[in-house]
Amino acid sequence: MFCSNCGKENPDNAKFCAGCGKPIAQAAAQPAAAPPVQQTIINMAPPPQAAPAAPAAAGISPKSRAVTGVLAFFFGWLGIHRFYAGKTGSAIFMLILGIIGIVAYFLGFPYVLSLLGLWVLIDFIMILVGKFKDKNGLLIKK
């Protein structure tokens, strides 16, 4: 028998609890509600992984051709469309060439801007016909 007051186990024929001294008549057959045992469940399964990015369908870049074209049209002389496509090396070269071209233009040498303009025009036409590629060599066609 267990005491309903303190939970101590007593012999079946005891009249008083040996732990708290209360009469056993109040004792129940089972101990008082014991505190719940906390269990830690360890999940041994590996964590779910995100689905791998779908491979570029037939060499198509995830970049937008419309965005690339607008950037080339308005900011081509700064190389912004090449930054967007991930071609940072040539983009930085275009940016430097554009800055030098502006200075050279005011000094009476417009040819630097003419060469840069030709480069931007070729890039813009390549974007329009869908032949412009991003840094990974994938066509920007979407």
Phi and psi in radians as a Rosetta constraint file:
Dihedral C 1 N 2 CA 2 C 2 CIRCULARHARMONIC -2.000 0.35
Dihedral N 2 CA 2 C 2 N 3 CIRCULARHARMONIC 2.496 0.35
Dihedral C 2 N 3 CA 3 C 3 CIRCULARHARMONIC -1.298 0.35
Dihedral N 3 CA 3 C 3 N 4 CIRCULARHARMONIC 2.316 0.35
Dihedral C 3 N 4 CA 4 C 4 CIRCULARHARMONIC -1.316 0.35
Dihedral N 4 CA 4 C 4 N 5 CIRCULARHARMONIC -0.256 0.35
Dihedral C 4 N 5 CA 5 C 5 CIRCULARHARMONIC -1.544 0.35
Dihedral N 5 CA 5 C 5 N 6 CIRCULARHARMONIC -0.907 0.35
Dihedral C 5 N 6 CA 6 C 6 CIRCULARHARMONIC -1.932 0.35
Dihedral N 6 CA 6 C 6 N 7 CIRCULARHARMONIC -0.258 0.35
Dihedral C 6 N 7 CA 7 C 7 CIRCULARHARMONIC 1.486 0.35
Dihedral N 7 CA 7 C 7 N 8 CIRCULARHARMONIC 0.070 0.35
Dihedral C 7 N 8 CA 8 C 8 CIRCULARHARMONIC -1.307 0.35
Dihedral N 8 CA 8 C 8 N 9 CIRCULARHARMONIC 2.482 0.35
Dihedral C 8 N 9 CA 9 C 9 CIRCULARHARMONIC -1.403 0.35
Dihedral N 9 CA 9 C 9 N 10 CIRCULARHARMONIC 2.368 0.35
Dihedral C 9 N 10 CA 10 C 10 CIRCULARHARMONIC -2.216 0.35
Dihedral N 10 CA 10 C 10 N 11 CIRCULARHARMONIC 2.724 0.35
Dihedral C 10 N 11 CA 11 C 11 CIRCULARHARMONIC -1.075 0.35
Dihedral N 11 CA 11 C 11 N 12 CIRCULARHARMONIC 2.696 0.35
Dihedral C 11 N 12 CA 12 C 12 CIRCULARHARMONIC -1.074 0.35
Dihedral N 12 CA 12 C 12 N 13 CIRCULARHARMONIC -0.530 0.35
Dihedral C 12 N 13 CA 13 C 13 CIRCULARHARMONIC -1.686 0.35
Dihedral N 13 CA 13 C 13 N 14 CIRCULARHARMONIC 0.143 0.35
Dihedral C 13 N 14 CA 14 C 14 CIRCULARHARMONIC -1.313 0.35
Dihedral N 14 CA 14 C 14 N 15 CIRCULARHARMONIC 2.489 0.35
Dihedral C 14 N 15 CA 15 C 15 CIRCULARHARMONIC -1.687 0.35
Dihedral N 15 CA 15 C 15 N 16 CIRCULARHARMONIC -0.436 0.35
Dihedral C 15 N 16 CA 16 C 16 CIRCULARHARMONIC -2.219 0.35
Dihedral N 16 CA 16 C 16 N 17 CIRCULARHARMONIC 2.603 0.35
Dihedral C 16 N 17 CA 17 C 17 CIRCULARHARMONIC -1.260 0.35
Dihedral N 17 CA 17 C 17 N 18 CIRCULARHARMONIC 2.346 0.35
Dihedral C 17 N 18 CA 18 C 18 CIRCULARHARMONIC -1.303 0.35
Dihedral N 18 CA 18 C 18 N 19 CIRCULARHARMONIC -0.334 0.35
Dihedral C 18 N 19 CA 19 C 19 CIRCULARHARMONIC -1.559 0.35
Dihedral N 19 CA 19 C 19 N 20 CIRCULARHARMONIC -0.815 0.35
Dihedral C 19 N 20 CA 20 C 20 CIRCULARHARMONIC -2.025 0.35
Dihedral N 20 CA 20 C 20 N 21 CIRCULARHARMONIC -0.229 0.35
Dihedral C 20 N 21 CA 21 C 21 CIRCULARHARMONIC 1.460 0.35
Dihedral N 21 CA 21 C 21 N 22 CIRCULARHARMONIC 0.060 0.35
Dihedral C 21 N 22 CA 22 C 22 CIRCULARHARMONIC -1.328 0.35
Dihedral N 22 CA 22 C 22 N 23 CIRCULARHARMONIC 2.676 0.35
Dihedral C 22 N 23 CA 23 C 23 CIRCULARHARMONIC -1.096 0.35
Dihedral N 23 CA 23 C 23 N 24 CIRCULARHARMONIC 2.465 0.35
Dihedral C 23 N 24 CA 24 C 24 CIRCULARHARMONIC -1.253 0.35
Dihedral N 24 CA 24 C 24 N 25 CIRCULARHARMONIC -0.296 0.35
Dihedral C 24 N 25 CA 25 C 25 CIRCULARHARMONIC -0.979 0.35
Dihedral N 25 CA 25 C 25 N 26 CIRCULARHARMONIC -0.513 0.35
Dihedral C 25 N 26 CA 26 C 26 CIRCULARHARMONIC -1.478 0.35
Dihedral N 26 CA 26 C 26 N 27 CIRCULARHARMONIC -0.125 0.35
Dihedral C 26 N 27 CA 27 C 27 CIRCULARHARMONIC -1.306 0.35
Dihedral N 27 CA 27 C 27 N 28 CIRCULARHARMONIC 2.560 0.35
Dihedral C 27 N 28 CA 28 C 28 CIRCULARHARMONIC -1.782 0.35
Dihedral N 28 CA 28 C 28 N 29 CIRCULARHARMONIC 2.949 0.35
Dihedral C 28 N 29 CA 29 C 29 CIRCULARHARMONIC -1.281 0.35
Dihedral N 29 CA 29 C 29 N 30 CIRCULARHARMONIC -0.324 0.35
Dihedral C 29 N 30 CA 30 C 30 CIRCULARHARMONIC -2.187 0.35
Dihedral N 30 CA 30 C 30 N 31 CIRCULARHARMONIC 2.742 0.35
Dihedral C 30 N 31 CA 31 C 31 CIRCULARHARMONIC -1.162 0.35
Dihedral N 31 CA 31 C 31 N 32 CIRCULARHARMONIC 2.778 0.35
Dihedral C 31 N 32 CA 32 C 32 CIRCULARHARMONIC -1.041 0.35
Dihedral N 32 CA 32 C 32 N 33 CIRCULARHARMONIC 2.836 0.35
Dihedral C 32 N 33 CA 33 C 33 CIRCULARHARMONIC -0.955 0.35
Dihedral N 33 CA 33 C 33 N 34 CIRCULARHARMONIC 1.949 0.35
Dihedral C 33 N 34 CA 34 C 34 CIRCULARHARMONIC -1.338 0.35
Dihedral N 34 CA 34 C 34 N 35 CIRCULARHARMONIC 2.614 0.35
Dihedral C 34 N 35 CA 35 C 35 CIRCULARHARMONIC -1.070 0.35
Dihedral N 35 CA 35 C 35 N 36 CIRCULARHARMONIC 2.467 0.35
Dihedral C 35 N 36 CA 36 C 36 CIRCULARHARMONIC -1.134 0.35
Dihedral N 36 CA 36 C 36 N 37 CIRCULARHARMONIC 2.479 0.35
Dihedral C 36 N 37 CA 37 C 37 CIRCULARHARMONIC -1.442 0.35
Dihedral N 37 CA 37 C 37 N 38 CIRCULARHARMONIC 2.181 0.35
Dihedral C 37 N 38 CA 38 C 38 CIRCULARHARMONIC -1.487 0.35
Dihedral N 38 CA 38 C 38 N 39 CIRCULARHARMONIC 2.253 0.35
Dihedral C 38 N 39 CA 39 C 39 CIRCULARHARMONIC -1.995 0.35
Dihedral N 39 CA 39 C 39 N 40 CIRCULARHARMONIC 2.441 0.35
Dihedral C 39 N 40 CA 40 C 40 CIRCULARHARMONIC -1.790 0.35
Dihedral N 40 CA 40 C 40 N 41 CIRCULARHARMONIC 2.100 0.35
Dihedral C 40 N 41 CA 41 C 41 CIRCULARHARMONIC -1.683 0.35
Dihedral N 41 CA 41 C 41 N 42 CIRCULARHARMONIC 2.161 0.35
Dihedral C 41 N 42 CA 42 C 42 CIRCULARHARMONIC -1.790 0.35
Dihedral N 42 CA 42 C 42 N 43 CIRCULARHARMONIC 2.123 0.35
Dihedral C 42 N 43 CA 43 C 43 CIRCULARHARMONIC -1.527 0.35
Dihedral N 43 CA 43 C 43 N 44 CIRCULARHARMONIC 1.970 0.35
Dihedral C 43 N 44 CA 44 C 44 CIRCULARHARMONIC -1.526 0.35
Dihedral N 44 CA 44 C 44 N 45 CIRCULARHARMONIC -0.095 0.35
Dihedral C 44 N 45 CA 45 C 45 CIRCULARHARMONIC -1.278 0.35
Dihedral N 45 CA 45 C 45 N 46 CIRCULARHARMONIC 2.532 0.35
Dihedral C 45 N 46 CA 46 C 46 CIRCULARHARMONIC -1.140 0.35
Dihedral N 46 CA 46 C 46 N 47 CIRCULARHARMONIC 2.627 0.35
Dihedral C 46 N 47 CA 47 C 47 CIRCULARHARMONIC -1.124 0.35
Dihedral N 47 CA 47 C 47 N 48 CIRCULARHARMONIC 2.596 0.35
Dihedral C 47 N 48 CA 48 C 48 CIRCULARHARMONIC -1.142 0.35
Dihedral N 48 CA 48 C 48 N 49 CIRCULARHARMONIC 2.469 0.35
Dihedral C 48 N 49 CA 49 C 49 CIRCULARHARMONIC -1.860 0.35
Dihedral N 49 CA 49 C 49 N 50 CIRCULARHARMONIC 2.596 0.35
Dihedral C 49 N 50 CA 50 C 50 CIRCULARHARMONIC -1.169 0.35
Dihedral N 50 CA 50 C 50 N 51 CIRCULARHARMONIC 2.579 0.35
Dihedral C 50 N 51 CA 51 C 51 CIRCULARHARMONIC -1.080 0.35
Dihedral N 51 CA 51 C 51 N 52 CIRCULARHARMONIC 2.360 0.35
Dihedral C 51 N 52 CA 52 C 52 CIRCULARHARMONIC -1.088 0.35
Dihedral N 52 CA 52 C 52 N 53 CIRCULARHARMONIC 2.580 0.35
Dihedral C 52 N 53 CA 53 C 53 CIRCULARHARMONIC -1.051 0.35
Dihedral N 53 CA 53 C 53 N 54 CIRCULARHARMONIC 2.384 0.35
Dihedral C 53 N 54 CA 54 C 54 CIRCULARHARMONIC -1.121 0.35
Dihedral N 54 CA 54 C 54 N 55 CIRCULARHARMONIC 2.358 0.35
Dihedral C 54 N 55 CA 55 C 55 CIRCULARHARMONIC -1.091 0.35
Dihedral N 55 CA 55 C 55 N 56 CIRCULARHARMONIC 2.601 0.35
Dihedral C 55 N 56 CA 56 C 56 CIRCULARHARMONIC -1.034 0.35
Dihedral N 56 CA 56 C 56 N 57 CIRCULARHARMONIC 2.164 0.35
Dihedral C 56 N 57 CA 57 C 57 CIRCULARHARMONIC -1.181 0.35
Dihedral N 57 CA 57 C 57 N 58 CIRCULARHARMONIC 1.998 0.35
Dihedral C 57 N 58 CA 58 C 58 CIRCULARHARMONIC 0.897 0.35
Dihedral N 58 CA 58 C 58 N 59 CIRCULARHARMONIC 0.707 0.35
Dihedral C 58 N 59 CA 59 C 59 CIRCULARHARMONIC 1.314 0.35
Dihedral N 59 CA 59 C 59 N 60 CIRCULARHARMONIC 0.502 0.35
Dihedral C 59 N 60 CA 60 C 60 CIRCULARHARMONIC -1.726 0.35
Dihedral N 60 CA 60 C 60 N 61 CIRCULARHARMONIC 2.268 0.35
Dihedral C 60 N 61 CA 61 C 61 CIRCULARHARMONIC -1.350 0.35
Dihedral N 61 CA 61 C 61 N 62 CIRCULARHARMONIC 2.598 0.35
Dihedral C 61 N 62 CA 62 C 62 CIRCULARHARMONIC -1.304 0.35
Dihedral N 62 CA 62 C 62 N 63 CIRCULARHARMONIC -0.123 0.35
Dihedral C 62 N 63 CA 63 C 63 CIRCULARHARMONIC -1.251 0.35
Dihedral N 63 CA 63 C 63 N 64 CIRCULARHARMONIC 2.676 0.35
Dihedral C 63 N 64 CA 64 C 64 CIRCULARHARMONIC -1.560 0.35
Dihedral N 64 CA 64 C 64 N 65 CIRCULARHARMONIC 2.291 0.35
Dihedral C 64 N 65 CA 65 C 65 CIRCULARHARMONIC -1.228 0.35
Dihedral N 65 CA 65 C 65 N 66 CIRCULARHARMONIC -0.616 0.35
Dihedral C 65 N 66 CA 66 C 66 CIRCULARHARMONIC -1.124 0.35
Dihedral N 66 CA 66 C 66 N 67 CIRCULARHARMONIC -0.777 0.35
Dihedral C 66 N 67 CA 67 C 67 CIRCULARHARMONIC -1.117 0.35
Dihedral N 67 CA 67 C 67 N 68 CIRCULARHARMONIC -0.770 0.35
Dihedral C 67 N 68 CA 68 C 68 CIRCULARHARMONIC -1.063 0.35
Dihedral N 68 CA 68 C 68 N 69 CIRCULARHARMONIC -0.738 0.35
Dihedral C 68 N 69 CA 69 C 69 CIRCULARHARMONIC -1.131 0.35
Dihedral N 69 CA 69 C 69 N 70 CIRCULARHARMONIC -0.748 0.35
Dihedral C 69 N 70 CA 70 C 70 CIRCULARHARMONIC -1.131 0.35
Dihedral N 70 CA 70 C 70 N 71 CIRCULARHARMONIC -0.738 0.35
Dihedral C 70 N 71 CA 71 C 71 CIRCULARHARMONIC -1.105 0.35
Dihedral N 71 CA 71 C 71 N 72 CIRCULARHARMONIC -0.700 0.35
Dihedral C 71 N 72 CA 72 C 72 CIRCULARHARMONIC -1.177 0.35
Dihedral N 72 CA 72 C 72 N 73 CIRCULARHARMONIC -0.675 0.35
Dihedral C 72 N 73 CA 73 C 73 CIRCULARHARMONIC -1.166 0.35
Dihedral N 73 CA 73 C 73 N 74 CIRCULARHARMONIC -0.815 0.35
Dihedral C 73 N 74 CA 74 C 74 CIRCULARHARMONIC -1.563 0.35
Dihedral N 74 CA 74 C 74 N 75 CIRCULARHARMONIC -0.617 0.35
Dihedral C 74 N 75 CA 75 C 75 CIRCULARHARMONIC -2.171 0.35
Dihedral N 75 CA 75 C 75 N 76 CIRCULARHARMONIC 0.434 0.35
Dihedral C 75 N 76 CA 76 C 76 CIRCULARHARMONIC -1.048 0.35
Dihedral N 76 CA 76 C 76 N 77 CIRCULARHARMONIC -0.652 0.35
Dihedral C 76 N 77 CA 77 C 77 CIRCULARHARMONIC -1.185 0.35
Dihedral N 77 CA 77 C 77 N 78 CIRCULARHARMONIC -0.256 0.35
Dihedral C 77 N 78 CA 78 C 78 CIRCULARHARMONIC -1.686 0.35
Dihedral N 78 CA 78 C 78 N 79 CIRCULARHARMONIC -0.136 0.35
Dihedral C 78 N 79 CA 79 C 79 CIRCULARHARMONIC 1.351 0.35
Dihedral N 79 CA 79 C 79 N 80 CIRCULARHARMONIC 0.304 0.35
Dihedral C 79 N 80 CA 80 C 80 CIRCULARHARMONIC -1.087 0.35
Dihedral N 80 CA 80 C 80 N 81 CIRCULARHARMONIC -0.643 0.35
Dihedral C 80 N 81 CA 81 C 81 CIRCULARHARMONIC -1.115 0.35
Dihedral N 81 CA 81 C 81 N 82 CIRCULARHARMONIC -0.542 0.35
Dihedral C 81 N 82 CA 82 C 82 CIRCULARHARMONIC -1.329 0.35
Dihedral N 82 CA 82 C 82 N 83 CIRCULARHARMONIC -0.608 0.35
Dihedral C 82 N 83 CA 83 C 83 CIRCULARHARMONIC -1.060 0.35
Dihedral N 83 CA 83 C 83 N 84 CIRCULARHARMONIC -0.763 0.35
Dihedral C 83 N 84 CA 84 C 84 CIRCULARHARMONIC -1.059 0.35
Dihedral N 84 CA 84 C 84 N 85 CIRCULARHARMONIC -0.679 0.35
Dihedral C 84 N 85 CA 85 C 85 CIRCULARHARMONIC -1.368 0.35
Dihedral N 85 CA 85 C 85 N 86 CIRCULARHARMONIC -0.130 0.35
Dihedral C 85 N 86 CA 86 C 86 CIRCULARHARMONIC 1.604 0.35
Dihedral N 86 CA 86 C 86 N 87 CIRCULARHARMONIC 0.083 0.35
Dihedral C 86 N 87 CA 87 C 87 CIRCULARHARMONIC -1.566 0.35
Dihedral N 87 CA 87 C 87 N 88 CIRCULARHARMONIC 1.268 0.35
Dihedral C 87 N 88 CA 88 C 88 CIRCULARHARMONIC -1.205 0.35
Dihedral N 88 CA 88 C 88 N 89 CIRCULARHARMONIC -0.580 0.35
Dihedral C 88 N 89 CA 89 C 89 CIRCULARHARMONIC -1.083 0.35
Dihedral N 89 CA 89 C 89 N 90 CIRCULARHARMONIC -0.915 0.35
Dihedral C 89 N 90 CA 90 C 90 CIRCULARHARMONIC -1.251 0.35
Dihedral N 90 CA 90 C 90 N 91 CIRCULARHARMONIC -0.474 0.35
Dihedral C 90 N 91 CA 91 C 91 CIRCULARHARMONIC -1.164 0.35
Dihedral N 91 CA 91 C 91 N 92 CIRCULARHARMONIC -0.758 0.35
Dihedral C 91 N 92 CA 92 C 92 CIRCULARHARMONIC -1.127 0.35
Dihedral N 92 CA 92 C 92 N 93 CIRCULARHARMONIC -0.681 0.35
Dihedral C 92 N 93 CA 93 C 93 CIRCULARHARMONIC -1.100 0.35
Dihedral N 93 CA 93 C 93 N 94 CIRCULARHARMONIC -0.731 0.35
Dihedral C 93 N 94 CA 94 C 94 CIRCULARHARMONIC -1.132 0.35
Dihedral N 94 CA 94 C 94 N 95 CIRCULARHARMONIC -0.690 0.35
Dihedral C 94 N 95 CA 95 C 95 CIRCULARHARMONIC -1.099 0.35
Dihedral N 95 CA 95 C 95 N 96 CIRCULARHARMONIC -0.804 0.35
Dihedral C 95 N 96 CA 96 C 96 CIRCULARHARMONIC -1.133 0.35
Dihedral N 96 CA 96 C 96 N 97 CIRCULARHARMONIC -0.738 0.35
Dihedral C 96 N 97 CA 97 C 97 CIRCULARHARMONIC -1.111 0.35
Dihedral N 97 CA 97 C 97 N 98 CIRCULARHARMONIC -0.632 0.35
Dihedral C 97 N 98 CA 98 C 98 CIRCULARHARMONIC -1.153 0.35
Dihedral N 98 CA 98 C 98 N 99 CIRCULARHARMONIC -0.740 0.35
Dihedral C 98 N 99 CA 99 C 99 CIRCULARHARMONIC -1.153 0.35
Dihedral N 99 CA 99 C 99 N 100 CIRCULARHARMONIC -0.771 0.35
Dihedral C 99 N 100 CA 100 C 100 CIRCULARHARMONIC -1.107 0.35
Dihedral N 100 CA 100 C 100 N 101 CIRCULARHARMONIC -0.664 0.35
Dihedral C 100 N 101 CA 101 C 101 CIRCULARHARMONIC -1.111 0.35
Dihedral N 101 CA 101 C 101 N 102 CIRCULARHARMONIC -0.683 0.35
Dihedral C 101 N 102 CA 102 C 102 CIRCULARHARMONIC -1.113 0.35
Dihedral N 102 CA 102 C 102 N 103 CIRCULARHARMONIC -0.797 0.35
Dihedral C 102 N 103 CA 103 C 103 CIRCULARHARMONIC -1.112 0.35
Dihedral N 103 CA 103 C 103 N 104 CIRCULARHARMONIC -0.776 0.35
Dihedral C 103 N 104 CA 104 C 104 CIRCULARHARMONIC -1.127 0.35
Dihedral N 104 CA 104 C 104 N 105 CIRCULARHARMONIC -0.607 0.35
Dihedral C 104 N 105 CA 105 C 105 CIRCULARHARMONIC -1.079 0.35
Dihedral N 105 CA 105 C 105 N 106 CIRCULARHARMONIC -0.779 0.35
Dihedral C 105 N 106 CA 106 C 106 CIRCULARHARMONIC -1.275 0.35
Dihedral N 106 CA 106 C 106 N 107 CIRCULARHARMONIC -0.300 0.35
Dihedral C 106 N 107 CA 107 C 107 CIRCULARHARMONIC -1.593 0.35
Dihedral N 107 CA 107 C 107 N 108 CIRCULARHARMONIC 0.007 0.35
Dihedral C 107 N 108 CA 108 C 108 CIRCULARHARMONIC 1.733 0.35
Dihedral N 108 CA 108 C 108 N 109 CIRCULARHARMONIC 0.255 0.35
Dihedral C 108 N 109 CA 109 C 109 CIRCULARHARMONIC -2.096 0.35
Dihedral N 109 CA 109 C 109 N 110 CIRCULARHARMONIC 1.471 0.35
Dihedral C 109 N 110 CA 110 C 110 CIRCULARHARMONIC -1.364 0.35
Dihedral N 110 CA 110 C 110 N 111 CIRCULARHARMONIC -0.064 0.35
Dihedral C 110 N 111 CA 111 C 111 CIRCULARHARMONIC -1.210 0.35
Dihedral N 111 CA 111 C 111 N 112 CIRCULARHARMONIC -0.498 0.35
Dihedral C 111 N 112 CA 112 C 112 CIRCULARHARMONIC -1.111 0.35
Dihedral N 112 CA 112 C 112 N 113 CIRCULARHARMONIC -0.768 0.35
Dihedral C 112 N 113 CA 113 C 113 CIRCULARHARMONIC -1.184 0.35
Dihedral N 113 CA 113 C 113 N 114 CIRCULARHARMONIC -0.535 0.35
Dihedral C 113 N 114 CA 114 C 114 CIRCULARHARMONIC -1.147 0.35
Dihedral N 114 CA 114 C 114 N 115 CIRCULARHARMONIC -0.742 0.35
Dihedral C 114 N 115 CA 115 C 115 CIRCULARHARMONIC -1.141 0.35
Dihedral N 115 CA 115 C 115 N 116 CIRCULARHARMONIC -0.733 0.35
Dihedral C 115 N 116 CA 116 C 116 CIRCULARHARMONIC -1.126 0.35
Dihedral N 116 CA 116 C 116 N 117 CIRCULARHARMONIC -0.719 0.35
Dihedral C 116 N 117 CA 117 C 117 CIRCULARHARMONIC -1.080 0.35
Dihedral N 117 CA 117 C 117 N 118 CIRCULARHARMONIC -0.667 0.35
Dihedral C 117 N 118 CA 118 C 118 CIRCULARHARMONIC -1.120 0.35
Dihedral N 118 CA 118 C 118 N 119 CIRCULARHARMONIC -0.730 0.35
Dihedral C 118 N 119 CA 119 C 119 CIRCULARHARMONIC -1.087 0.35
Dihedral N 119 CA 119 C 119 N 120 CIRCULARHARMONIC -0.780 0.35
Dihedral C 119 N 120 CA 120 C 120 CIRCULARHARMONIC -1.146 0.35
Dihedral N 120 CA 120 C 120 N 121 CIRCULARHARMONIC -0.699 0.35
Dihedral C 120 N 121 CA 121 C 121 CIRCULARHARMONIC -1.083 0.35
Dihedral N 121 CA 121 C 121 N 122 CIRCULARHARMONIC -0.742 0.35
Dihedral C 121 N 122 CA 122 C 122 CIRCULARHARMONIC -1.117 0.35
Dihedral N 122 CA 122 C 122 N 123 CIRCULARHARMONIC -0.770 0.35
Dihedral C 122 N 123 CA 123 C 123 CIRCULARHARMONIC -1.044 0.35
Dihedral N 123 CA 123 C 123 N 124 CIRCULARHARMONIC -0.761 0.35
Dihedral C 123 N 124 CA 124 C 124 CIRCULARHARMONIC -1.111 0.35
Dihedral N 124 CA 124 C 124 N 125 CIRCULARHARMONIC -0.731 0.35
Dihedral C 124 N 125 CA 125 C 125 CIRCULARHARMONIC -1.140 0.35
Dihedral N 125 CA 125 C 125 N 126 CIRCULARHARMONIC -0.712 0.35
Dihedral C 125 N 126 CA 126 C 126 CIRCULARHARMONIC -1.084 0.35
Dihedral N 126 CA 126 C 126 N 127 CIRCULARHARMONIC -0.657 0.35
Dihedral C 126 N 127 CA 127 C 127 CIRCULARHARMONIC -1.166 0.35
Dihedral N 127 CA 127 C 127 N 128 CIRCULARHARMONIC -0.778 0.35
Dihedral C 127 N 128 CA 128 C 128 CIRCULARHARMONIC -1.070 0.35
Dihedral N 128 CA 128 C 128 N 129 CIRCULARHARMONIC -0.701 0.35
Dihedral C 128 N 129 CA 129 C 129 CIRCULARHARMONIC -1.523 0.35
Dihedral N 129 CA 129 C 129 N 130 CIRCULARHARMONIC -0.030 0.35
Dihedral C 129 N 130 CA 130 C 130 CIRCULARHARMONIC 1.441 0.35
Dihedral N 130 CA 130 C 130 N 131 CIRCULARHARMONIC 0.442 0.35
Dihedral C 130 N 131 CA 131 C 131 CIRCULARHARMONIC -1.897 0.35
Dihedral N 131 CA 131 C 131 N 132 CIRCULARHARMONIC 0.039 0.35
Dihedral C 131 N 132 CA 132 C 132 CIRCULARHARMONIC -1.388 0.35
Dihedral N 132 CA 132 C 132 N 133 CIRCULARHARMONIC 2.391 0.35
Dihedral C 132 N 133 CA 133 C 133 CIRCULARHARMONIC -2.007 0.35
Dihedral N 133 CA 133 C 133 N 134 CIRCULARHARMONIC 2.681 0.35
Dihedral C 133 N 134 CA 134 C 134 CIRCULARHARMONIC -1.542 0.35
Dihedral N 134 CA 134 C 134 N 135 CIRCULARHARMONIC -2.998 0.35
Dihedral C 134 N 135 CA 135 C 135 CIRCULARHARMONIC -1.111 0.35
Dihedral N 135 CA 135 C 135 N 136 CIRCULARHARMONIC -0.403 0.35
Dihedral C 135 N 136 CA 136 C 136 CIRCULARHARMONIC -1.602 0.35
Dihedral N 136 CA 136 C 136 N 137 CIRCULARHARMONIC 0.052 0.35
Dihedral C 136 N 137 CA 137 C 137 CIRCULARHARMONIC 1.432 0.35
Dihedral N 137 CA 137 C 137 N 138 CIRCULARHARMONIC 0.226 0.35
Dihedral C 137 N 138 CA 138 C 138 CIRCULARHARMONIC -1.614 0.35
Dihedral N 138 CA 138 C 138 N 139 CIRCULARHARMONIC 2.430 0.35
Dihedral C 138 N 139 CA 139 C 139 CIRCULARHARMONIC -1.192 0.35
Dihedral N 139 CA 139 C 139 N 140 CIRCULARHARMONIC 2.375 0.35
Dihedral C 139 N 140 CA 140 C 140 CIRCULARHARMONIC -1.605 0.35
Dihedral N 140 CA 140 C 140 N 141 CIRCULARHARMONIC 1.743 0.35
Dihedral C 140 N 141 CA 141 C 141 CIRCULARHARMONIC -2.138 0.35
Dihedral N 141 CA 141 C 141 N 142 CIRCULARHARMONIC -0.238 0.35
